[in-house]
Amino acid sequence: MPDTPDIADRREAVCVVGAGASGLAAVKNLREHGFEVDCYERETAVGGAWNWRHDRSPVSAGTHLISSRPLSEFPDFPMPDTWPDYPHHSQMLSYLERYARHFGAEDDVWFGTEVVRAVPVGDGRWDVTTRSTGGGSEERTQRYAALVVANGHNWSPAEPEIPGEFRGQMIHSVRYKDPAQLRGRRVLVIGGGNTGCDIAVEAAQQASAVWHSTRRGYWYAPKYVLGRPADQVAERLLRWRLPLRVRQALYGRVLALTTGDLTRYGLPRPDHRPYESHPVVNSQLPYYLGHGRITPVPDVTAFDGKQVELADGTRIEPDLVITATGFRPSFGFLAPELLDTGADGRPDLHLHAFARKHPTLAVIGLLQPDAGLLPLAHWQSVAVARWLRLRLDDPVRAANVQQKESSRPLASWSRRRVVPSPRHWFEVDHIDYLRAVDGLLREMEPA
């Protein structure tokens, strides 16, 4: 490979993109496997999505985890026992800050620096071009042995395509930050996921009228079952390896005894079975539906000035529309073919992490688990670090591992049946997924 005077060669160092939870886990575990690391973070502090001071953060003032503390923490850095079952976003940020300090991950982060381009240059190496976000257009390119992408997937809004023009105020949920934005207003929330339900509940406490528009029916789970966080009860069922149909039947029974039949309030009946969509966890939604503070309405079909037309032909007049319609993964600094990205925008990654055609390119945290993301991001990054180390130390064995892994069926690590929508592209049962990653780690254990 010819030397290029304008490119600084970092030799065996690894480039990590993003210093959120997944990026910090990648930095820490790569360092523990003997790699030098340069991590580029466009913001001025760690935390990613959990740092609500960041422009791209989807977090609002009242955001709490929807997965419970034991299932949300890094396995090698527990959260304080004194914290609540479902920590507040400010606690989550402080946790990530302490994690970064404890493991020295901050020392390898270049803050206020964004990656604008990453190009493979042969031998598995990457030319990574960066630029300061503080002003100026000067770019700098450095060469790395590998590239690990951890830029998150909850920051690029997926806007709904609704014909017509709305003359009131309309914002995506990423721009919703404080309940004061709702006070005394007539609010329409579009979107039936966790964010949409959380905003609808907050609007029920602040707004003069609340409509909640959903395209399909969902299964709404409470945060507690038998006095325990619901995800901890569900995890026991997963560890017992009960057949899916048995778990679905038990789940339906639990919801019948706790949440009840929400179709009587006007919500649509689910068009799928339990565990075939990302769980909606909200104990307050049934309360405010039952008190008439939230009015369920069908899908929005058109805007007409100050009015909004619904699928059943009725019209409403909100003055604020919040589109809680989710996000799409975005890797603007990578050519789409590097991640085998299809026409629909979905990357094709082994274990939702490893690029199939580029063994030195990996993505951390691109998952939608039924529990907390951090434990999965930790073990993903351990697998990536161990894989990169194996390629250096034993290339022949690495090639054998890669050949064996390439034949592993998708069903062994991804949910077999999910609602066909972008929101469910990366859906996994966390126990099954961790078993699959553990299988890869065992394959790469020292001989």
Salt bridges, closest charged atoms under 4 A:
ASP9 OD1 - ARG125 NH2 2.32
GLU32 OE1 - LYS28 NZ 3.42
GLU36 OE1 - ARG10 NH1 3.40
ASP38 OD2 - ARG10 NE 2.82
GLU43 OE2 - ARG42 NH1 3.05
ASP76 OD2 - LYS28 NZ 2.15
ASP81 OD1 - ARG69 NH1 3.90
ASP108 OD2 - ARG31 NH1 3.21
GLU114 OE1 - ARG42 NE 3.99
GLU114 OE2 - ARG131 NH2 3.57
ASP127 OD1 - ARG143 NE 2.63
GLU139 OE1 - ARG117 NH2 3.23
GLU139 OE2 - ARG131 NH1 3.32
GLU235 OE2 - ARG239 NH2 3.15
GLU235 OE2 - HIS430 NE2 3.43
ASP271 OD2 - ARG216 NE 3.87
ASP271 OD1 - HIS272 ND1 2.88
GLU276 OE2 - ARG417 NE 3.58
ASP304 OD2 - ARG315 NH1 2.83
GLU309 OE1 - ARG315 NH2 3.12
ASP319 OD1 - ARG185 NE 3.48
ASP340 OD1 - LYS357 NZ 3.28
ASP348 OD1 - ARG356 NE 3.11
ASP370 OD2 - ARG415 NH2 3.91
ASP370 OD1 - HIS430 ND1 2.79
ASP393 OD1 - ARG389 NH1 3.53
GLU405 OE1 - HIS350 NE2 2.64
GLU405 OE2 - ARG408 NH2 2.76
GLU427 OE2 - HIS278 ND1 2.94
GLU427 OE2 - ARG415 NH1 3.57
ASP429 OD1 - ARG415 NE 2.84
ASP432 OD1 - ARG435 NH1 3.21
ASP438 OD2 - ARG442 NE 2.77
GLU443 OE2 - LYS404 NZ 2.62
